[in-house]
Amino acid sequence: MTSPIEPTDPPTVPEYPQLGDPSFNTKAYTFGSSMAAIVAWIAGAVSNAWNNALAAFEAAAAAVAAAVSASTAASQAVAAANFKGEWPSMTGPLNKPACVKENGRFWMLLNNLADVTTSQPGVSADWTALNVGQVSARISANTSAVAGVFYIATTPGITLTYAGGSWTADDATGGRNASGGGCFINWGAYTVSGETPEAPMSWPNRGRFNAVYDGSTFA
């Protein structure tokens, strides 16, 4: 990781003489002779600013990666502590706290159930999607997105596709292009902030996005 560099003090700029100064020639020569050092300092300051901006960017990227890892660990801990199994295979009563899996998603129970078979996750208000952060997944080939996953593209030119009919309100998604080149996002029939995006949408290197489906559009 790039280390920040502390800037140096600028060189002293000699006096620029006024016309009519009896020492004009000497002072003007001294002033002109100092320009090489001043220009060199300015060039160094520009390089230093670029280096420090790069260091700040890398530190921010590292912080994001750490946050994603922590979020993933939190999701896994919550699910593991209260996971009861696949919803279609369950019968009988089910009480809080409980987590089940249905249609590829994990769901948290909000209300005690006398019969779990009468309350389907994603349909009944007894359940809410378990969105304690997002699980991350590195992708190196064309991929169909699923809810709750933060995608990290590692190969240039691949496409992340949002298939129709598989998203419900409050489903979260996101991604970061770490491939070193351009990738693409295909939103299919979905809109983004109510607008129809280009198909496919360009996903530039280092480009990052987070979106939540509100039931009609990603925003």
Secondary structure, 3 states (H helix, E strand, C coil): CCCCCCCCCCCCCCCCCCCCCCCHHHHHHHHHHHHHHHHHHHHHHHHHHHHHHHHHHHHHHHHHHHHHHHHHHHHHHHHHHHEEEEHHHCCCCECCCCEEEECCEEEEECCCECCHHHCCCCCCCCEEECCCCCEEEEECCCEECCCCEEEEECCCCCEEECCCCCCCCCEEEEEEECCCCCEEEECCCCCECCECCCCCEEECCCCEEEEEECCCCEC
